[in-house]
Amino acid sequence: MSASAAPAIDLPPLLASIPGLLGDLRSDHAGETGAVMIYRGILARAADPAIRAFARQHLATEAEHLRLLEAMLAPGQRSILLPVWRVAGFLTGWLPALFGPRAVYATIEAVETFVDHHYEEQIAKLGHGGAEGALRRLLETCQGEEVHHRDEAAAALGGAARGPLLRAWAFVVGHGSAAAVSAARRI
């Protein structure tokens, strides 16, 4: 199943029966909003044709994830911090693009490593049947696509050593993503 072929999910009963689900989905929506903006930031700055193709392809996937989450969550259920996530996402893509392909790929690898774990935590809370199972399969599909993005970025980096600046940047990106999720779950 592709994310775009996901079935309609009756969310209100799930929200009533699964503690923390609204916060999880709110953070997913905020994260996908930020991801769309990361790729827009890359495209706004990067000149390298391979990076631009990479960003366009991944932007399409992230935009589809965002569309699916927007279809599930009413506007009042979304994070009020979305303007912050848009700016932060754009800068998270634009800044590494200043430094070239390695910085861009390292950024995507760091973001998607975090996202893989983030989705895994949510998937573990869900059952396999009914609406819960449908939501689980949707999140598994999104997770798989994010892992593919991570693996593509890692492959583009190859076995090249990551110097202290790239490691520091990846640390900032990973911890920034965690802080954003924590805030989006609540606000």
TAMOFEN-V316213 format. One line per field, one symbol per residue. ss: DSSP state (H for helix, E for strand, C for the rest). psi: psi as a letter, one per 30 degrees, with the letter a starting at -180 (. if undefined). burial: + if it has 24 or more other C-alpha atoms within 12 Angstrom, else -. A space follows every 50 residues. Layout:
BEGIN
ss=???
psi=???
burial=???
END
This chain:
BEGIN
ss=CCHHHCCCCCHHHHHHHCCCHHHHHHHHHHHHHHHHHHHHHHHHHCCCHH HHHHHHHHHHHHHHHHHHHHHHCCHHHCCCCHHHHHHHHHHHHHHHHHHC HHHHHHHHHHHHHHHHHHHHHHHCCCCCCHHHHHHHHHHHHHHHHHHHHH HHHHHHHCCCCCCHHHHHHHHHHHHHHHHHHHHHHHC
psi=klefgklkkjeeeeeffjkfeeeeeeeeeeeeeeeeeeeeeeffekfkee eeeeeeeeeeeeeeeeeeeefeklefflkfgeeeeeeeeeefeeeffffl eeeeeeeeeeefeeeeeeeeeeeffkaflbeeeeeeeeeeeeeeeeeeee eeeeeefagkkjleeeeeeeeeeeeeeeeeeeeeee.
burial=--+--+--+-+--++-----++++++++++++++++++++++++++---- ++-+++-+++++++++++++-++---+++-++--++-++++++++++--+ ++++++++++++++++++++-++--+----++++++++++++++++++++ -+++--+--------+--++--++-+++-++++++--
END
